Amino acid sequence: MRNKAILVMPRLGDLRETRNDHQVATANQFSELGKVEVAIDEEELLSKLQQIDQLKKSQQIGPFASTKLVQTIQKFIEES
C-alpha cells in the first residue's frame, strides 16, 4: 500500500455492461468500509480524478478474507 486513494468505477447493469449491479453493490460496500472511493458515471469519475490528491486515503486491505466471508462461503457450499 502506497497510502493512496483507490478510485473505482463499477460497471452498470442498466447499461448492459454486466447482467446486474453486483459491481455497484461491492464497490459501495468497500466505500462504506473506507477502502475505496466510487465514481458511478463518467462525470463523477472526471470530477474525482481532478481532485485525486484531496481524496481520502484508503484503509489498507488485508491479505486474507474475513472469517465471516469464509464461513458464508462454506455454508453455501455445504447447503448446495
Backbone as CSV, one residue per row, in Angstrom:
resi,resn,N_x,N_y,N_z,CA_x,CA_y,CA_z,C_x,C_y,C_z
1,MET,0.850,-1.186,0.000,0.000,0.000,0.000,0.884,1.233,0.000
2,ARG,0.607,2.143,-0.867,1.408,3.348,-1.006,0.696,4.582,-0.446
3,ASN,-0.299,4.365,0.442,-1.032,5.460,1.067,-1.675,6.369,0.030
4,LYS,-2.346,5.773,-0.932,-3.036,6.498,-2.000,-4.523,6.175,-1.938
5,ALA,-5.308,7.077,-2.482,-6.736,6.813,-2.621,-6.935,5.810,-3.759
6,ILE,-7.875,4.911,-3.580,-8.231,3.964,-4.636,-9.587,4.401,-5.179
7,LEU,-9.642,4.675,-6.465,-10.866,5.143,-7.118,-11.335,4.059,-8.081
8,VAL,-12.576,3.600,-7.902,-13.127,2.564,-8.772,-14.390,3.072,-9.453
9,MET,-14.641,2.543,-10.643,-15.866,2.852,-11.377,-16.491,1.522,-11.795
10,PRO,-17.489,1.059,-11.029,-18.092,-0.236,-11.336,-18.884,-0.199,-12.637
11,ARG,-18.946,-1.330,-13.285,-19.780,-1.468,-14.492,-21.242,-1.524,-14.072
12,LEU,-22.125,-1.075,-14.953,-23.544,-0.942,-14.614,-24.418,-1.929,-15.385
13,GLY,-25.342,-2.529,-14.661,-26.299,-3.433,-15.290,-27.233,-2.712,-16.241
14,ASP,-27.642,-1.495,-15.880,-28.562,-0.724,-16.733,-27.984,-0.451,-18.119
15,LEU,-26.672,-0.357,-18.187,-26.005,-0.105,-19.466,-25.602,-1.401,-20.165
16,ARG,-26.003,-2.525,-19.565,-25.684,-3.859,-20.076,-24.182,-4.136,-20.126
17,GLU,-23.471,-3.496,-19.203,-22.041,-3.781,-19.067,-21.852,-5.064,-18.269
18,THR,-22.842,-5.380,-17.439,-22.906,-6.630,-16.686,-24.364,-7.061,-16.659
19,ARG,-24.623,-8.251,-16.126,-26.009,-8.741,-16.059,-26.819,-8.048,-14.981
20,ASN,-26.134,-7.546,-13.947,-26.822,-6.855,-12.851,-25.843,-5.856,-12.227
21,ASP,-26.233,-5.251,-11.126,-25.384,-4.236,-10.499,-24.559,-4.776,-9.332
22,HIS,-24.084,-6.010,-9.446,-23.279,-6.578,-8.363,-21.990,-5.791,-8.136
23,GLN,-21.415,-5.234,-9.196,-20.189,-4.452,-9.015,-20.466,-3.165,-8.239
24,VAL,-21.626,-2.566,-8.474,-22.013,-1.356,-7.740,-22.162,-1.684,-6.262
25,ALA,-22.837,-2.783,-5.957,-23.040,-3.183,-4.568,-21.698,-3.444,-3.875
26,THR,-20.802,-4.135,-4.556,-19.492,-4.429,-3.978,-18.694,-3.147,-3.772
27,ALA,-18.682,-2.278,-4.765,-17.952,-1.016,-4.646,-18.497,-0.180,-3.494
28,ASN,-19.824,-0.140,-3.358,-20.427,0.633,-2.267,-20.067,0.057,-0.904
29,GLN,-20.015,-1.250,-0.790,-19.622,-1.865,0.479,-18.175,-1.521,0.823
30,PHE,-17.276,-1.602,-0.162,-15.884,-1.232,0.084,-15.763,0.257,0.418
31,SER,-16.606,1.079,-0.190,-16.608,2.510,0.109,-17.038,2.763,1.550
32,GLU,-18.087,2.073,1.991,-18.563,2.224,3.370,-17.509,1.792,4.379
33,LEU,-16.654,0.851,4.003,-15.575,0.390,4.874,-14.347,1.306,4.810
34,GLY,-14.411,2.324,3.939,-13.286,3.244,3.811,-12.154,2.713,2.959
35,LYS,-12.432,1.703,2.142,-11.373,1.066,1.348,-11.184,1.719,-0.024
36,VAL,-12.258,2.279,-0.598,-12.179,2.859,-1.942,-13.079,4.085,-2.042
37,GLU,-12.832,4.884,-3.061,-13.742,5.945,-3.491,-14.443,5.411,-4.734
38,VAL,-15.729,5.732,-4.891,-16.511,5.197,-6.001,-16.997,6.331,-6.905
39,ALA,-16.847,6.134,-8.197,-17.426,7.014,-9.207,-18.425,6.173,-9.996
40,ILE,-19.679,6.583,-10.012,-20.717,5.786,-10.670,-20.811,6.062,-12.165
41,ASP,-20.442,7.273,-12.596,-20.520,7.589,-14.025,-19.280,8.376,-14.455
42,GLU,-19.193,8.646,-15.744,-18.007,9.313,-16.287,-17.836,10.717,-15.720
43,GLU,-18.935,11.423,-15.503,-18.871,12.783,-14.958,-18.283,12.772,-13.538
44,GLU,-18.760,11.839,-12.719,-18.242,11.723,-11.354,-16.782,11.264,-11.364
45,LEU,-16.438,10.386,-12.286,-15.050,9.927,-12.405,-14.127,11.098,-12.732
46,LEU,-14.507,11.903,-13.703,-13.695,13.054,-14.084,-13.546,14.019,-12.909
47,SER,-14.637,14.281,-12.206,-14.607,15.181,-11.055,-13.656,14.659,-9.973
48,LYS,-13.764,13.368,-9.664,-12.913,12.790,-8.615,-11.456,12.695,-9.063
49,LEU,-11.212,12.456,-10.339,-9.838,12.431,-10.836,-9.190,13.807,-10.721
50,GLN,-9.976,14.860,-10.943,-9.445,16.214,-10.823,-9.106,16.557,-9.374
51,GLN,-9.702,15.825,-8.424,-9.467,16.061,-7.001,-8.716,14.904,-6.345
52,ILE,-8.052,14.085,-7.127,-7.485,12.828,-6.620,-6.551,13.049,-5.425
53,ASP,-5.814,14.140,-5.417,-4.885,14.380,-4.302,-5.611,14.752,-3.016
54,GLN,-6.872,15.178,-3.120,-7.648,15.546,-1.934,-8.546,14.406,-1.442
55,LEU,-8.649,13.329,-2.195,-9.494,12.215,-1.778,-8.906,11.543,-0.555
56,LYS,-9.798,10.980,0.247,-9.379,10.289,1.461,-8.489,9.106,1.103
57,LYS,-7.395,8.977,1.806,-6.508,7.835,1.592,-7.233,6.563,2.017
58,SER,-7.061,5.517,1.263,-7.747,4.260,1.519,-7.142,3.530,2.707
59,GLN,-8.011,2.867,3.473,-7.519,1.991,4.527,-6.940,0.753,3.858
60,GLN,-5.911,0.217,4.447,-5.255,-0.940,3.859,-6.190,-2.150,3.850
61,ILE,-6.199,-2.848,2.740,-6.983,-4.070,2.598,-6.099,-5.231,3.026
62,GLY,-6.608,-6.054,3.928,-5.830,-7.164,4.466,-5.528,-8.232,3.429
63,PRO,-4.545,-9.074,3.707,-4.141,-10.101,2.753,-5.050,-11.335,2.756
64,PHE,-5.960,-11.453,3.735,-6.806,-12.637,3.837,-8.274,-12.244,3.897
65,ALA,-9.129,-13.161,3.473,-10.574,-12.943,3.554,-11.005,-12.938,5.013
66,SER,-12.077,-12.205,5.298,-12.590,-12.162,6.667,-13.169,-13.524,7.056
67,THR,-13.199,-13.790,8.343,-13.771,-15.036,8.855,-15.227,-15.150,8.440
68,LYS,-15.946,-14.049,8.491,-17.372,-14.053,8.107,-17.545,-14.475,6.647
69,LEU,-16.705,-13.964,5.763,-16.794,-14.333,4.348,-16.510,-15.817,4.157
70,VAL,-15.465,-16.314,4.793,-15.107,-17.735,4.666,-16.250,-18.612,5.173
71,GLN,-16.847,-18.263,6.309,-17.956,-19.040,6.867,-19.176,-19.005,5.946
72,THR,-19.454,-17.854,5.360,-20.593,-17.731,4.440,-20.394,-18.609,3.211
73,ILE,-19.189,-18.625,2.672,-18.896,-19.463,1.504,-18.982,-20.941,1.878
74,GLN,-18.443,-21.316,3.029,-18.509,-22.709,3.469,-19.968,-23.155,3.646
75,LYS,-20.788,-22.316,4.238,-22.200,-22.630,4.435,-22.902,-22.814,3.095
76,PHE,-22.613,-21.930,2.138,-23.209,-22.022,0.811,-22.837,-23.338,0.145
77,ILE,-21.576,-23.717,0.235,-21.108,-24.972,-0.380,-21.770,-26.176,0.289
78,GLU,-21.851,-26.139,1.590,-22.454,-27.271,2.331,-23.939,-27.432,2.028
79,GLU,-24.627,-26.319,1.781,-26.073,-26.372,1.533,-26.416,-26.596,0.065
80,SER,-25.423,-26.578,-0.809,-25.683,-26.755,-2.253,-25.726,-28.207,-2.635
